[in-house]
Amino acid sequence: MMRLGIVFSLIASVFLSLTACSKEKEEASEMGSLGNIEGVWEGTINISNQPLPIIVEFEADKGMISIPLQGLNDYPLTSVKLTESDLFFNMNIQGQKLTFDGKVEQEKITGTFTQQGQAFPFELVKGSKEEEVEKDRLVEVKVKDGIIFSQLEIPQGEGPFPLMVIIAGSGPTDRNGNSIALPGKNNSLKMLAEDLAVEGVATLRYDKRGVGNNTGLAGKEEDLRFEQYIDDAAALVQFAKVDERFSKVGIIGHSEGSLIGMVASQKADADMFISIAGAGRPIDQVLLEQLQTQLPPNLLEESIDILESLKKGEQVKTVSPELQSIFRSSVQPYVISWLKYDPLEQLQKFNGPVLLVNGNLDIQVPVKDAELLHQANKDSDLLIVDKMNHILKEAPSDREGNIATYSDPNLPLAKGLIDGIVEFLQERVK
């Protein structure tokens, strides 16, 4: 599913205009001791029943807020007041004051967000101790415009081991397969890495630029390009290839990460490539297929016209409010760069061993996409995992039950997924 961000009419003008400015160093005031809430808190502002993901980090005497979908990163809070369980913090952006008034209850903060006299509920959940431990195990890899942090999982015993770079899907999906745009966690990519380590396969998984530990690489939304994701993945492959602990280095790309991985595999001369739930059609075709069931005829026709312009490299100045979440002006350059890549053409360019994986209960990327990719690369292996959905879990056949698995980290990965990957690596990668 393509989640390029959500624009809300109330706050879009504030946050989007902010990204065009350099980060202001607000003068902090009324900052008391915040020891009881120190750490990273993730959650949402529920605006008109549509969640806007936010990340708030409290340190001993200051706080910062990030709103990834609006390109706002580590923006300093003006003041933070913590009195027993009552918490108040605010921020000033271009003369406007945005306030958060809530209560701290164990590992959760709930309350009211207010802007321009309008109020909406917000909720934050504190990051787990496990996540803090994971941060301490991150490795630093140089990329073109900075450092990207990646988490290394190495099997026990003596190597060298094959290593797979794991690329997450679209939107604010982190290295563990979780998205702050969705409630709860599924930990699918974390489980994938850990289960592969048990089977003797090392992995590097990472938050894409603008997400999690790599929020600082985001830059302005209008400056983001698909090629940046490709370059980051290629840099990780090249980083691992010079490490003697690893015998072969390849890529596992999930969902949007599949197309990124196809191109990065060519660029970095990866030894193998695995696509999981990757589209077999250009993104405009996938997007229109999804929109057909969601939009009235007039908006669907407008979407078709917009995509035709973007395919030509031409931005569209006027977009209906209902389509701003997908086609707002600041995201159009990214879509233009994405549309340049046809997955069938890219897969044909890669000469190494290829495994194409899909679940037969994936409601976002159907099996037909894996079959299209398989036809494009006749030498590839095709693995259809029974009862597996888009987040790699066994799911019931009904849509509601399928979606419910997206928020359950206790569900194991679907049977056959890990065995299929390990068998491919043992038989096809020498």
Residue pairs with C-beta under 8 A, 6 or more apart in sequence:
1 170
1 255
1 290
1 364
1 390
2 170
2 171
2 256
2 283
2 286
2 287
2 290
2 326
3 170
3 171
3 172
3 179
3 181
4 170
4 171
4 325
4 326
4 331
4 334
4 335
5 69
5 70
5 171
5 221
5 325
5 328
5 331
6 50
6 52
6 69
6 181
6 325
7 16
7 70
7 324
7 325
7 328
8 47
8 48
8 50
8 52
9 321
10 47
10 115
10 116
10 118
11 47
11 52
11 70
11 98
11 115
12 70
12 324
12 328
14 93
14 94
14 96
14 98
14 115
15 67
15 70
15 71
15 72
15 93
16 70
16 71
16 221
16 328
16 330
17 94
18 70
18 71
18 72
18 75
18 93
18 94
19 70
19 71
19 72
19 220
19 221
19 222
19 330
20 220
21 94
23 73
23 74
23 75
23 76
24 76
25 76
26 76
26 77
26 78
26 91
26 92
27 78
28 61
28 62
28 76
28 77
28 78
28 79
29 78
29 79
30 79
30 80
30 81
31 61
31 62
31 63
31 79
31 80
32 61
32 80
32 81
32 82
33 60
33 61
33 82
34 58
34 59
34 60
34 61
34 62
34 63
34 80
34 82
35 60
36 82
36 104
37 58
37 82
37 87
37 104
37 109
37 126
38 58
38 59
38 60
39 57
39 58
39 126
39 127
39 132
40 55
40 56
40 57
40 126
40 127
40 131
41 55
41 56
41 57
41 58
41 109
41 124
41 125
41 126
41 127
42 53
42 54
42 55
42 56
42 124
42 125
42 127
42 180
43 53
43 54
43 56
43 109
43 122
43 123
43 124
43 125
43 180
44 51
44 52
44 53
44 54
44 122
44 123
44 180
45 51
45 52
45 54
45 113
45 120
45 121
45 122
46 52
46 120
46 121
46 122
46 123
47 120
48 120
51 181
51 183
52 67
52 69
52 70
53 67
53 68
53 69
53 172
53 179
53 180
53 181
54 65
54 66
54 67
54 122
54 124
54 180
55 65
55 66
55 67
55 68
55 180
55 215
56 63
56 64
56 65
56 66
56 77
56 89
56 124
57 63
57 64
57 65
57 66
57 74
58 80
62 76
62 77
62 80
63 76
63 77
63 80
63 89
64 74
64 75
64 76
64 77
65 72
65 74
65 75
65 77
65 91
66 72
66 73
66 74
66 75
66 215
68 172
68 180
68 210
68 211
68 215
68 218
69 171
69 172
69 181
70 221
71 210
71 218
71 219
71 220
71 221
71 330
73 210
73 215
73 216
73 218
74 215
74 216
75 91
75 93
76 91
77 89
77 90
77 91
78 90
78 91
78 92
78 97
79 88
79 89
79 90
80 87
80 88
80 89
81 87
81 88
81 89
82 104
85 103
85 104
85 105
86 102
86 103
86 104
87 100
87 101
87 102
87 103
87 104
87 109
87 111
88 99
88 100
88 101
88 102
89 99
89 100
90 97
90 98
90 99
90 100
91 97
91 98
92 98
96 115
96 116
98 113
98 114
98 115
99 113
99 114
99 115
100 111
100 112
100 113
100 114
100 122
101 111
101 112
101 114
102 109
102 110
102 111
102 112
102 122
102 124
103 109
103 110
103 111
107 125
107 126
108 123
108 124
108 125
108 126
109 123
109 124
109 125
109 126
110 121
110 122
110 123
110 124
111 121
111 122
112 119
112 120
112 121
112 122
113 119
113 120
113 121
113 122
114 120
134 151
135 213
137 151
137 152
138 149
138 150
138 151
138 213
139 149
139 150
139 151
139 152
139 204
140 147
140 148
140 149
140 150
141 147
141 148
141 149
141 150
141 235
141 236
141 239
142 148
142 235
142 239
143 217
143 231
143 232
143 235
144 228
144 231
144 235
145 217
145 219
146 216
146 217
148 206
148 209
148 214
148 217
148 232
148 235
148 236
149 206
149 207
149 213
149 214
150 175
150 204
150 205
150 206
150 236
151 175
151 193
151 204
151 205
151 206
152 202
152 203
152 204
153 193
153 194
153 196
153 197
153 202
153 203
153 204
153 205
154 161
154 197
154 202
154 245
155 161
155 197
155 198
155 199
155 200
155 201
155 202
156 197
157 200
159 202
159 245
159 246
159 247
160 244
160 245
160 246
160 247
161 200
161 201
161 202
161 245
161 246
161 247
162 200
162 201
162 202
162 246
162 247
162 248
162 249
162 250
162 271
162 425
162 429
163 201
163 202
163 203
163 204
163 240
163 243
163 246
163 248
163 249
163 250
164 196
164 201
164 202
164 203
164 204
164 249
164 250
164 251
164 252
164 274
165 203
165 204
165 205
165 206
165 233
165 236
165 237
165 240
165 249
165 250
165 251
165 252
165 261
165 270
166 175
166 189
166 192
166 193
166 203
166 204
166 205
166 206
166 251
166 252
166 254
166 257
167 208
167 229
167 233
167 251
167 252
167 253
167 254
167 257
167 258
167 260
167 261
167 264
168 174
168 175
168 177
168 189
168 205
168 207
168 208
168 211
168 254
168 255
168 257
169 177
169 254
169 255
169 256
169 257
169 277
170 255
170 256
171 179
171 181
172 179
172 180
172 181
172 210
172 211
173 179
173 208
173 211
173 255
174 180
174 207
174 211
174 212
175 189
175 190
175 205
175 206
175 207
175 212
176 185
176 187
176 188
176 189
176 190
176 205
177 186
177 187
177 188
177 189
177 190
177 191
177 192
177 254
177 391
177 392
178 185
178 186
178 187
182 406
182 407
183 407
184 406
184 407
184 408
184 409
185 407
185 409
186 391
186 393
186 405
186 406
186 407
186 408
186 409
186 411
187 409
188 254
188 391
188 392
188 393
188 413
189 205
189 254
190 205
191 392
191 412
191 413
192 203
192 252
192 392
192 413
192 417
192 418
193 203
193 205
195 413
195 418
196 202
196 203
196 418
196 421
196 422
197 203
199 418
199 422
200 422
201 421
201 422
201 425
202 245
202 246
203 252
204 236
204 239
204 240
206 213
206 214
206 232
206 236
207 213
207 214
207 215
208 214
208 229
208 232
209 217
209 218
209 219
209 224
209 228
209 229
209 232
210 217
210 218
210 219
210 224
218 224
220 330
221 330
221 331
221 334
222 329
222 330
222 331
222 333
223 333
224 333
224 334
225 333
225 334
225 337
226 260
226 334
226 337
226 338
226 340
226 341
227 337
229 260
230 260
230 263
230 264
230 267
231 264
231 267
233 251
233 253
233 257
233 260
233 261
233 264
233 268
234 264
234 267
234 268
235 268
237 249
237 250
237 251
237 264
237 265
237 268
237 269
237 270
238 268
240 246
240 249
241 249
241 268
248 271
248 272
248 429
249 270
249 271
250 265
250 270
250 271
250 272
250 273
250 274
250 352
250 429
251 261
251 264
251 265
251 270
251 272
251 273
251 274
252 261
252 274
252 276
252 421
253 259
253 260
253 261
253 262
253 273
253 274
253 275
253 276
253 278
254 276
254 277
254 278
254 392
255 276
255 277
255 278
255 279
255 364
255 365
255 390
256 279
257 278
258 275
258 276
258 277
258 278
258 279
258 343
259 278
259 279
259 283
259 341
259 343
259 346
261 273
261 274
261 275
261 278
262 273
262 275
262 278
262 341
262 343
262 346
262 347
262 349
262 350
263 341
263 346
264 270
265 273
265 350
265 352
266 346
266 349
266 350
270 350
270 352
271 352
271 353
271 429
272 352
272 353
272 354
272 355
272 424
272 425
272 428
272 429
273 350
273 352
273 353
273 354
273 355
274 354
274 355
274 356
274 357
274 421
274 424
275 347
275 354
275 355
275 356
275 357
275 370
275 373
276 357
276 358
276 392
277 357
277 358
277 359
277 362
277 364
277 365
277 390
277 392
278 343
278 356
278 365
278 369
278 370
278 373
279 286
279 343
279 365
279 369
280 343
280 344
280 368
280 369
280 370
280 371
280 372
280 373
280 376
281 343
281 344
281 369
281 372
282 339
282 341
282 342
282 343
283 335
283 338
283 339
284 307
284 310
284 311
284 339
286 365
287 303
287 307
287 326
288 300
288 303
288 304
288 307
291 299
291 300
291 303
292 300
295 303
295 322
299 320
299 322
299 323
302 319
302 320
302 323
303 323
303 326
303 327
305 316
306 316
306 319
306 323
306 327
307 339
309 315
309 316
310 316
310 332
310 335
310 336
310 339
311 336
311 339
313 336
315 329
315 332
315 333
315 336
316 327
316 329
316 332
317 329
319 327
319 328
319 329
327 335
343 373
343 376
344 372
344 373
344 376
345 376
347 354
347 373
347 376
347 377
347 380
348 376
348 377
350 377
353 381
353 424
353 428
353 429
354 377
354 379
354 380
354 381
355 380
355 381
355 383
355 420
355 421
355 424
355 428
356 370
356 373
356 374
356 377
356 380
356 381
356 382
356 383
357 370
357 383
357 384
357 385
357 417
357 420
357 421
358 365
358 366
358 367
358 369
358 370
358 383
358 384
358 385
358 388
359 367
359 384
359 385
359 386
359 387
359 388
359 389
359 390
359 392
359 395
359 414
360 367
360 384
360 385
360 386
360 387
360 388
361 387
361 388
361 389
361 395
361 397
361 402
362 388
362 389
362 390
363 389
363 390
363 399
363 402
363 403
364 390
365 390
367 384
370 382
370 384
371 382
373 380
374 380
374 382
381 424
381 428
383 416
383 420
383 424
385 414
385 415
385 416
385 417
385 420
386 414
386 415
386 416
387 394
387 395
387 414
387 415
388 394
388 395
388 414
388 416
388 417
389 395
389 402
389 405
389 414
391 405
391 406
392 413
392 414
392 417
393 405
393 408
393 411
393 412
393 413
393 414
394 405
394 411
394 412
394 414
394 415
395 401
395 402
395 405
396 402
405 411
